[in-house]
């Protein structure tokens, strides 16, 4: 290995290790909430799209 490559690797290994440990330390107990209902103004009318006025 060249000196430049060794220097790059020696700086990269601690970063990758820290990111790996941070990812493993994360909790996976996230419970998503339901999306809010859309307002009536944005709903379809009888299966057809509501036409916008110019």
C-alpha positions as CSV (number, residue, x, y, z in Angstrom):
1,X,0.0,0.0,0.0
2,X,1.1,3.5,-0.6
3,X,1.4,6.0,2.1
4,X,-1.5,8.1,0.7
5,X,-3.8,5.1,0.6
6,X,-2.9,4.1,4.1
7,X,-3.6,7.6,5.4
8,X,-7.0,7.5,3.7
9,X,-7.9,4.1,5.1
10,X,-6.8,5.1,8.6
11,X,-9.2,8.0,8.5
12,X,-12.0,6.1,7.0
13,X,-12.1,3.1,9.3
14,X,-13.1,5.0,12.5
15,X,-15.8,6.8,10.6
16,X,-17.3,3.6,9.2
17,X,-17.1,2.0,12.7
18,X,-18.8,5.0,14.3
19,X,-21.6,4.9,11.7
20,X,-22.1,1.2,12.2
21,X,-22.3,1.5,15.9
22,X,-24.7,4.4,15.7
23,X,-26.9,2.4,13.3
24,X,-27.0,-0.6,15.7
25,X,-27.8,1.6,18.6
26,X,-31.0,2.9,17.0
27,X,-34.3,1.6,18.3
28,X,-36.8,0.0,16.0
29,X,-40.0,0.7,18.0
30,X,-41.4,3.3,15.7
31,X,-45.2,3.2,15.2
32,X,-46.4,5.3,12.2
33,X,-49.6,7.3,12.6
34,X,-52.4,7.4,10.0
35,X,-52.5,10.2,7.5
36,X,-55.2,12.8,8.0
37,X,-58.3,12.7,5.9
38,X,-58.4,14.9,2.8
39,X,-60.7,17.9,2.8
40,X,-64.0,17.6,0.9
41,X,-62.8,20.2,-1.6
42,X,-60.1,17.8,-2.8
43,X,-62.3,14.7,-3.1
44,X,-63.7,13.3,-6.4
45,X,-67.3,13.8,-7.3
46,X,-69.3,10.7,-8.3
47,X,-66.1,8.9,-9.4
48,X,-65.1,11.8,-11.7
49,X,-62.6,14.6,-11.1
50,X,-64.0,17.9,-10.1
51,X,-63.4,20.5,-12.8
52,X,-61.6,23.6,-11.8
53,X,-63.0,27.0,-12.8
54,X,-60.7,29.2,-14.8
